[in-house]
Amino acid sequence: MDATERTPEIPLFDLELSEEDIEAVLDVLRSGWLTMGPLTAEFERTFAEHLGVEHAVAVSSCTAALHLAYLAAGVGPGDEVIVPALTFAATAAAVVYCGATPVFADVVGPHRLDLDPASVERMITPRTKAVCVVHFAGYPARVQELRALCDAHGVALIEDVAHAPQAYVDGRAVGSFGLAGAFSFFSNKVLACGEGGLVATDDEAVAALARSRRSHGMTSGTWSRHTGETITYDAQGLGFNYRLDEPRAALLLSRFKRLDAEIARRRELTRAYRAALAGHEGLIVPYADEDVEHSSCYVMPVLVRDHARRDEIRLALRSKHGVQTSIFYPAVHEFTAYRERFGVPSLPHTEHAARAEITIPLHMAMDDAALERVVAALEDTV
Ligand SMILES: *Cc1c(COP(=O)(O)O)cnc(C)c1O
């Protein structure tokens, strides 16, 4: 392995923290209070206001947020939850944590990699308790149609908003259309702090359940006992340790101030890619130019027309051009753990995308020259 193979010249993701971000975390370390406390509460208020929702409950990951959202929807043993298979495994895994069965539905097609409402409708059974939609790559999914479908069948809509901290449908933020939205602040996400997540909801009972279960079902937390607000606690349900902590909340608050500007830059990079790749005969670029302004532009997916060459193209991009790529996503229903337990439904559009997709670099540390190199590398290899 030579150096370019170990560290790509143009990585898929990169994260640049400002001195202010680092100072904000150092201040917390100096304060001596590390676990969930006032900064976590301040971040929750900031994020709830940004989304236009009543409640935001910060947790340790989006996986935890999905688990709590499914529990809040009443998902339990014997139930089914309809999820896409073209997603990160967590969307489906959190269903299994509840003792329920993930039922995979197909995506729209190569030009839209989010759930097809018609496919979801075909999967609804009397055991369906919820549908979870993923806003793929930051582009709003067909959330209004899905909401109407869910309402008609009396099932909950959950949104996996890991890719989309700022994306809109008719001026309303995604993550606010269902019973609950689950956000991620993992290292490579749009708003990152390392590990973190959040449950957003307008529903008082969902918020109360998430607040309680993230911390062992306890009626009060360490901070409220520290401040003398409470002196003891009861455990009112089986909970988990899904807490966020203060250094991460401080980092999120600091980075949040740049979110608008960073997403504007992501959209600019996305538009530049779209313009440069539009005429490429070997590639399909999903979504439309007019979708970009409503998207968080988390990643840049492209599909190779001759998908038999996809893996060879990825290897050449890396070894010859120093360009790191990824696959969004290997299909969850084809993973060993899911195949063995839940069988393999036929999802033609998902399977096609899982074989043809390449995710190319898109991040804040990327300049126009790097983007042009990625475009040239695609022209050379595809
Ligand atoms: C990253 C991701 C998750 C999991 O987020 P964590 O914060 O790492 O738990 C869930 N769903 C999707 C679609 C993701 O991309």
The ligand as a Gaussian input file, in Angstrom:
#p B3LYP/6-31G(d) Opt

LIG

0 1
 C      -25.649000       7.783000      10.111000
 C      -27.027000       7.245000       9.954000
 C      -27.718000       6.667000      11.022000
 C      -27.078000       6.383000      12.345000
 O      -26.597000       7.511000      12.971000
 P      -25.679000       7.357000      14.290000
 O      -25.747000       8.742000      14.864000
 O      -24.307000       6.984000      13.832000
 O      -26.317000       6.348000      15.161000
 C      -29.021000       6.272000      10.823000
 N      -29.616000       6.426000       9.632000
 C      -28.990000       6.950000       8.574000
 C      -29.717000       7.094000       7.284000
 C      -27.663000       7.362000       8.697000
 O      -27.013000       7.870000       7.639000

